Protein backbone atom coordinates (compact mmCIF):
# COMPACT_ATOMS: atom_id res chain seq x y z
CA UNK A 1 0.00 0.00 0.00
CA UNK A 2 1.31 3.45 -0.92
CA UNK A 3 2.38 5.67 1.97
CA UNK A 4 0.27 8.78 2.60
CA UNK A 5 2.16 12.04 2.01
CA UNK A 6 1.33 15.73 1.83
CA UNK A 7 0.76 15.26 -1.91
CA UNK A 8 -2.35 13.28 -0.96
CA UNK A 9 -4.05 16.16 0.87
CA UNK A 10 -7.49 16.73 -0.71
CA UNK A 11 -8.29 20.12 -2.18
CA UNK A 12 -8.84 22.55 0.69
CA UNK A 13 -10.20 25.44 -1.38
CA UNK A 14 -12.89 27.46 0.38
CA UNK A 15 -11.88 26.23 3.83
CA UNK A 16 -10.33 28.26 6.64
CA UNK A 17 -7.86 26.44 8.88
CA UNK A 18 -6.39 27.79 12.12
CA UNK A 19 -2.97 26.47 13.11
CA UNK A 20 -1.56 27.52 16.47
CA UNK A 21 2.20 27.93 16.79
CA UNK A 22 2.42 28.19 13.01
CA UNK A 23 5.45 30.47 12.93
CA UNK A 24 8.00 27.63 13.14
CA UNK A 25 8.62 23.89 13.29
CA UNK A 26 5.67 21.53 12.97
CA UNK A 27 3.14 24.34 12.95
CA UNK A 28 4.81 26.09 10.03
CA UNK A 29 5.01 22.81 8.11
CA UNK A 30 1.33 22.07 8.75
CA UNK A 31 0.24 25.60 7.81
CA UNK A 32 2.34 25.61 4.65
CA UNK A 33 0.90 22.34 3.36
CA UNK A 34 -2.69 23.38 4.13
CA UNK A 35 -2.19 26.70 2.36
CA UNK A 36 -0.59 24.91 -0.58
CA UNK A 37 -3.66 22.70 -0.83
CA UNK A 38 -5.90 25.76 -1.18
CA UNK A 39 -6.98 26.56 2.38
CA UNK A 40 -6.96 30.03 3.85
CA UNK A 41 -4.67 29.51 6.84
CA UNK A 42 -4.72 31.61 9.99
CA UNK A 43 -1.13 31.62 11.25
CA UNK A 44 -1.73 31.95 15.00
CA UNK A 45 1.34 32.81 17.03
CA UNK A 46 2.56 34.91 19.92
CA UNK A 47 5.27 36.72 17.91
CA UNK A 48 3.57 38.16 14.83
CA UNK A 49 6.88 39.37 13.34
CA UNK A 50 8.09 35.77 13.25
CA UNK A 51 4.68 34.75 11.99
CA UNK A 52 4.88 37.19 9.08
CA UNK A 53 8.34 35.91 8.21
CA UNK A 54 7.10 32.31 8.21
CA UNK A 55 3.95 33.16 6.25
CA UNK A 56 6.00 34.89 3.56
CA UNK A 57 7.53 31.53 2.70
CA UNK A 58 4.18 29.72 2.49
CA UNK A 59 2.22 29.26 -0.73
CA UNK A 60 -1.40 30.32 -1.05
CA UNK A 61 -3.48 32.44 1.29
CA UNK A 62 -2.34 33.10 4.86
CA UNK A 63 -3.20 35.59 7.56
CA UNK A 64 -1.09 36.17 10.66
CA UNK A 65 -2.89 36.86 13.93
CA UNK A 66 -1.56 37.17 17.45
CA UNK A 67 -2.40 34.42 19.92
CA UNK A 68 -0.72 33.91 23.29
CA UNK A 69 -2.04 30.65 24.73
CA UNK A 70 -0.48 31.51 28.08
CA UNK A 71 -2.87 34.46 28.43
CA UNK A 72 -6.62 33.79 28.40
CA UNK A 73 -7.35 37.42 27.53
CA UNK A 74 -5.32 36.93 24.34
CA UNK A 75 -7.18 33.68 23.61
CA UNK A 76 -10.52 35.44 23.96
CA UNK A 77 -9.45 38.35 21.77
CA UNK A 78 -8.16 36.00 19.08
CA UNK A 79 -11.31 33.89 19.09
CA UNK A 80 -13.56 36.94 18.94
CA UNK A 81 -11.93 38.03 15.68
CA UNK A 82 -12.61 34.84 13.74
CA UNK A 83 -15.50 33.74 11.57
CA UNK A 84 -16.26 30.22 10.37
CA UNK A 85 -13.39 27.74 10.77
CA UNK A 86 -13.31 24.36 9.04
CA UNK A 87 -10.34 22.95 10.94
CA UNK A 88 -8.64 23.99 14.18
CA UNK A 89 -5.16 22.52 14.66
CA UNK A 90 -4.05 22.88 18.28
CA UNK A 91 -0.32 22.54 17.67
CA UNK A 92 1.52 25.13 19.75
CA UNK A 93 3.26 24.07 22.92
CA UNK A 94 6.20 24.21 25.27
CA UNK A 95 8.25 21.22 26.39
CA UNK A 96 10.12 20.44 29.62
CA UNK A 97 10.70 24.09 30.49
CA UNK A 98 11.70 25.38 33.94
CA UNK A 99 8.84 26.01 36.33
CA UNK A 100 6.86 29.05 35.30
CA UNK A 101 3.37 30.51 35.37
CA UNK A 102 1.02 31.76 32.70
CA UNK A 103 -0.58 35.20 32.85
CA UNK A 104 -3.52 33.57 34.68
CA UNK A 105 -1.36 31.72 37.20
CA UNK A 106 -1.43 28.24 35.66
CA UNK A 107 1.69 26.07 35.53
CA UNK A 108 3.21 27.00 32.19
CA UNK A 109 3.05 23.63 30.44
CA UNK A 110 -0.49 22.61 31.42
CA UNK A 111 -1.57 26.21 30.92
CA UNK A 112 -0.16 26.54 27.41
CA UNK A 113 -0.45 23.01 26.06
CA UNK A 114 -3.85 22.13 27.48
CA UNK A 115 -5.82 24.94 29.15
CA UNK A 116 -5.08 27.56 26.47
CA UNK A 117 -6.14 25.20 23.71
CA UNK A 118 -9.14 23.98 25.72
CA UNK A 119 -10.35 27.57 26.04
CA UNK A 120 -9.68 28.34 22.38
CA UNK A 121 -11.60 25.27 21.21
CA UNK A 122 -14.55 26.07 23.48
CA UNK A 123 -14.72 29.68 22.33
CA UNK A 124 -14.63 28.66 18.66
CA UNK A 125 -16.77 25.53 18.88
CA UNK A 126 -19.92 27.02 17.36
CA UNK A 127 -17.91 28.21 14.34
CA UNK A 128 -15.94 24.99 13.71
CA UNK A 129 -17.59 23.12 10.85
CA UNK A 130 -15.40 20.04 10.38
CA UNK A 131 -12.81 18.98 12.95
CA UNK A 132 -10.46 19.74 15.82
CA UNK A 133 -6.95 18.26 15.84
CA UNK A 134 -4.69 18.42 18.89
CA UNK A 135 -1.00 17.60 18.91
CA UNK A 136 -0.02 15.18 21.65
CA UNK A 137 3.25 13.31 22.12
CA UNK A 138 4.67 9.88 22.85
CA UNK A 139 5.54 11.53 26.18
CA UNK A 140 1.88 11.27 27.22
CA UNK A 141 2.86 7.78 28.40
CA UNK A 142 4.90 9.30 31.23
CA UNK A 143 2.06 11.59 32.23
CA UNK A 144 -0.26 11.45 35.22
CA UNK A 145 -3.24 13.75 35.75
CA UNK A 146 -3.28 15.12 39.29
CA UNK A 147 -6.74 16.67 39.58
CA UNK A 148 -5.95 17.90 43.09
CA UNK A 149 -2.78 19.72 42.00
CA UNK A 150 -2.98 20.21 38.23
CA UNK A 151 -0.86 23.37 38.43
CA UNK A 152 1.99 21.97 40.54
CA UNK A 153 1.34 24.23 43.50
CA UNK A 154 1.95 21.55 46.16
CA UNK A 155 4.03 18.95 44.37
CA UNK A 156 7.76 19.26 43.74
CA UNK A 157 7.96 20.45 40.16
CA UNK A 158 9.27 17.98 37.59
CA UNK A 159 9.61 19.44 34.12
CA UNK A 160 9.16 16.13 32.28
CA UNK A 161 6.33 15.08 34.56
CA UNK A 162 4.59 18.37 33.84
CA UNK A 163 5.10 17.93 30.11
CA UNK A 164 3.77 14.38 30.20
CA UNK A 165 0.72 15.52 32.17
CA UNK A 166 -0.03 18.21 29.58
CA UNK A 167 0.28 15.79 26.66
CA UNK A 168 -1.92 13.23 28.41
CA UNK A 169 -4.43 16.03 28.99
CA UNK A 170 -4.46 16.74 25.24
CA UNK A 171 -5.58 13.16 24.55
CA UNK A 172 -8.13 13.03 27.35
CA UNK A 173 -9.61 16.26 25.99
CA UNK A 174 -9.84 15.04 22.39
CA UNK A 175 -11.41 11.71 23.31
CA UNK A 176 -13.94 13.43 25.55
CA UNK A 177 -14.71 16.02 22.87
CA UNK A 178 -15.39 13.22 20.39
CA UNK A 179 -17.71 11.49 22.87
CA UNK A 180 -19.64 14.75 23.25
CA UNK A 181 -19.82 15.28 19.50
CA UNK A 182 -21.16 11.75 19.09
CA UNK A 183 -23.69 12.12 21.92
CA UNK A 184 -25.01 15.31 20.31
CA UNK A 185 -25.31 13.63 16.91
CA UNK A 186 -22.72 16.00 15.43
CA UNK A 187 -20.78 14.96 12.33
CA UNK A 188 -17.78 16.98 13.45
CA UNK A 189 -14.65 15.14 14.52
CA UNK A 190 -12.04 15.42 17.26
CA UNK A 191 -8.68 13.83 16.54
CA UNK A 192 -5.17 13.75 17.96
CA UNK A 193 -1.74 13.25 16.43
CA UNK A 194 1.88 12.99 17.42
CA UNK A 195 4.95 13.67 15.26
CA UNK A 196 7.27 10.93 16.46
CA UNK A 197 10.80 12.18 16.91
CA UNK A 198 10.91 15.27 14.74
CA UNK A 199 13.53 17.97 14.73
CA UNK A 200 11.95 21.27 15.79
CA UNK A 201 12.88 24.26 17.93
CA UNK A 202 10.58 22.95 20.68
CA UNK A 203 13.55 20.98 22.02
CA UNK A 204 15.83 23.98 22.44
CA UNK A 205 14.00 26.02 25.07
CA UNK A 206 14.47 23.89 28.17
CA UNK A 207 17.31 26.03 29.55
CA UNK A 208 19.18 22.86 30.45
CA UNK A 209 21.91 20.57 29.14
CA UNK A 210 19.16 18.88 27.13
CA UNK A 211 19.36 21.72 24.60
CA UNK A 212 22.94 20.72 23.72
CA UNK A 213 22.19 16.99 23.76
CA UNK A 214 19.21 17.45 21.45
CA UNK A 215 21.32 19.29 18.91
CA UNK A 216 23.42 16.13 18.58
CA UNK A 217 20.66 13.51 18.67
CA UNK A 218 18.43 15.50 16.32
CA UNK A 219 21.10 15.52 13.64
CA UNK A 220 21.57 11.76 13.99
CA UNK A 221 18.09 10.34 14.56
CA UNK A 222 15.26 12.84 14.13
CA UNK A 223 13.07 13.09 11.06
CA UNK A 224 12.25 16.46 9.53
CA UNK A 225 9.46 18.75 10.66
CA UNK A 226 7.81 18.10 7.29
CA UNK A 227 7.66 14.36 8.04
CA UNK A 228 6.63 14.99 11.64
CA UNK A 229 3.73 17.13 10.40
CA UNK A 230 2.20 14.31 8.35
CA UNK A 231 0.12 12.66 11.13
CA UNK A 232 -1.50 16.00 11.99
CA UNK A 233 -2.09 16.77 8.31
CA UNK A 234 -3.70 13.36 7.82
CA UNK A 235 -5.91 13.98 10.86
CA UNK A 236 -6.82 17.44 9.59
CA UNK A 237 -7.68 16.53 6.00
CA UNK A 238 -8.27 12.83 5.36
CA UNK A 239 -12.02 12.49 4.71
CA UNK A 240 -12.60 9.02 6.13
CA UNK A 241 -10.48 9.04 9.28
CA UNK A 242 -12.79 8.09 12.20
CA UNK A 243 -13.42 10.68 14.89
CA UNK A 244 -11.49 9.97 18.06
CA UNK A 245 -8.51 8.57 16.14
CA UNK A 246 -4.91 9.09 17.22
CA UNK A 247 -2.38 9.36 14.38
CA UNK A 248 1.36 8.83 14.54
CA UNK A 249 4.30 7.59 12.43
CA UNK A 250 4.28 3.99 11.21
CA UNK A 251 7.97 3.26 11.87
CA UNK A 252 9.76 1.54 14.73
CA UNK A 253 8.38 2.71 18.11
CA UNK A 254 6.38 5.36 16.23
CA UNK A 255 9.46 7.55 16.08
CA UNK A 256 9.51 8.20 12.34
CA UNK A 257 7.64 7.33 9.18
CA UNK A 258 4.32 7.90 7.51
CA UNK A 259 0.96 8.42 9.26
CA UNK A 260 -1.20 5.63 10.58
CA UNK A 261 -3.73 5.19 13.39
CA UNK A 262 -1.87 4.30 16.58
CA UNK A 263 -2.82 3.40 20.14
CA UNK A 264 -2.43 5.65 23.17
CA UNK A 265 -1.81 4.70 26.78
CA UNK A 266 -4.79 3.24 28.67
CA UNK A 267 -4.81 6.25 31.02
CA UNK A 268 -5.76 8.46 28.07
CA UNK A 269 -8.93 6.37 27.67
CA UNK A 270 -10.11 6.76 31.26
CA UNK A 271 -13.53 8.34 30.82
CA UNK A 272 -13.97 9.34 34.46
CA UNK A 273 -10.64 11.17 34.50
CA UNK A 274 -11.51 12.83 31.18
CA UNK A 275 -14.85 14.07 32.49
CA UNK A 276 -13.28 15.37 35.70
CA UNK A 277 -10.48 17.11 33.79
CA UNK A 278 -13.06 18.67 31.48
CA UNK A 279 -15.03 20.04 34.42
CA UNK A 280 -11.87 21.37 36.09
CA UNK A 281 -10.70 22.95 32.84
CA UNK A 282 -14.01 24.76 32.43
CA UNK A 283 -13.72 25.99 36.01
CA UNK A 284 -10.13 27.20 35.61
CA UNK A 285 -10.58 28.88 32.22
CA UNK A 286 -14.12 30.17 32.65
CA UNK A 287 -14.99 28.69 29.24
CA UNK A 288 -18.08 26.47 29.10
CA UNK A 289 -18.57 24.42 25.95
CA UNK A 290 -21.87 24.81 24.07
CA UNK A 291 -22.96 24.30 20.45
CA UNK A 292 -22.05 20.64 20.15
Secondary structure in CASP SS format (residue, H / E / C, confidence):
PFRMAT SS
TARGET T0000
AUTHOR 0000-0000-0000
METHOD secondary structure of the structure
MODEL  1
X C 1.00
X C 1.00
X C 1.00
X C 1.00
X C 1.00
X H 1.00
X H 1.00
X H 1.00
X C 1.00
X C 1.00
X C 1.00
X C 1.00
X C 1.00
X C 1.00
X C 1.00
X E 1.00
X E 1.00
X E 1.00
X E 1.00
X E 1.00
X C 1.00
X C 1.00
X C 1.00
X C 1.00
X H 1.00
X H 1.00
X H 1.00
X H 1.00
X H 1.00
X H 1.00
X H 1.00
X H 1.00
X H 1.00
X H 1.00
X H 1.00
X H 1.00
X C 1.00
X C 1.00
X C 1.00
X E 1.00
X E 1.00
X E 1.00
X E 1.00
X E 1.00
X E 1.00
X C 1.00
X C 1.00
X H 1.00
X H 1.00
X H 1.00
X H 1.00
X H 1.00
X H 1.00
X H 1.00
X H 1.00
X H 1.00
X C 1.00
X C 1.00
X C 1.00
X C 1.00
X E 1.00
X E 1.00
X E 1.00
X E 1.00
X E 1.00
X E 1.00
X C 1.00
X C 1.00
X C 1.00
X C 1.00
X C 1.00
X H 1.00
X H 1.00
X H 1.00
X H 1.00
X H 1.00
X H 1.00
X H 1.00
X H 1.00
X H 1.00
X C 1.00
X C 1.00
X C 1.00
X C 1.00
X E 1.00
X E 1.00
X E 1.00
X E 1.00
X E 1.00
X E 1.00
X C 1.00
X C 1.00
X C 1.00
X C 1.00
X C 1.00
X C 1.00
X C 1.00
X C 1.00
X C 1.00
X C 1.00
X E 1.00
X C 1.00
X C 1.00
X C 1.00
X C 1.00
X C 1.00
X E 1.00
X H 1.00
X H 1.00
X H 1.00
X H 1.00
X H 1.00
X H 1.00
X H 1.00
X H 1.00
X H 1.00
X H 1.00
X H 1.00
X H 1.00
X H 1.00
X H 1.00
X H 1.00
X H 1.00
X H 1.00
X H 1.00
X H 1.00
X H 1.00
X E 1.00
X E 1.00
X E 1.00
X E 1.00
X E 1.00
X E 1.00
X E 1.00
X E 1.00
X C 1.00
X C 1.00
X H 1.00
X H 1.00
X H 1.00
X H 1.00
X H 1.00
X C 1.00
X C 1.00
X C 1.00
X C 1.00
X C 1.00
X C 1.00
X C 1.00
X C 1.00
X C 1.00
X C 1.00
X C 1.00
X C 1.00
X C 1.00
X C 1.00
X C 1.00
X C 1.00
X H 1.00
X H 1.00
X H 1.00
X H 1.00
X H 1.00
X H 1.00
X H 1.00
X H 1.00
X H 1.00
X H 1.00
X H 1.00
X H 1.00
X H 1.00
X H 1.00
X H 1.00
X H 1.00
X H 1.00
X H 1.00
X H 1.00
X H 1.00
X H 1.00
X H 1.00
X H 1.00
X H 1.00
X H 1.00
X C 1.00
X C 1.00
X C 1.00
X C 1.00
X C 1.00
X E 1.00
X E 1.00
X E 1.00
X E 1.00
X E 1.00
X C 1.00
X C 1.00
X C 1.00
X C 1.00
X E 1.00
X C 1.00
X C 1.00
X H 1.00
X H 1.00
X H 1.00
X H 1.00
X C 1.00
X C 1.00
X C 1.00
X C 1.00
X C 1.00
X H 1.00
X H 1.00
X H 1.00
X H 1.00
X H 1.00
X H 1.00
X H 1.00
X H 1.00
X H 1.00
X H 1.00
X H 1.00
X H 1.00
X C 1.00
X E 1.00
X C 1.00
X H 1.00
X H 1.00
X H 1.00
X H 1.00
X C 1.00
X H 1.00
X H 1.00
X H 1.00
X H 1.00
X H 1.00
X H 1.00
X H 1.00
X H 1.00
X C 1.00
X C 1.00
X C 1.00
X C 1.00
X C 1.00
X C 1.00
X C 1.00
X C 1.00
X E 1.00
X E 1.00
X E 1.00
X E 1.00
X C 1.00
X C 1.00
X H 1.00
X H 1.00
X H 1.00
X C 1.00
X C 1.00
X C 1.00
X C 1.00
X E 1.00
X E 1.00
X E 1.00
X C 1.00
X C 1.00
X C 1.00
X C 1.00
X H 1.00
X H 1.00
X H 1.00
X H 1.00
X C 1.00
X H 1.00
X H 1.00
X H 1.00
X H 1.00
X H 1.00
X H 1.00
X H 1.00
X H 1.00
X H 1.00
X H 1.00
X H 1.00
X H 1.00
X H 1.00
X H 1.00
X H 1.00
X C 1.00
X C 1.00
X C 1.00
X C 1.00
X C 1.00
X C 1.00
X C 1.00
END
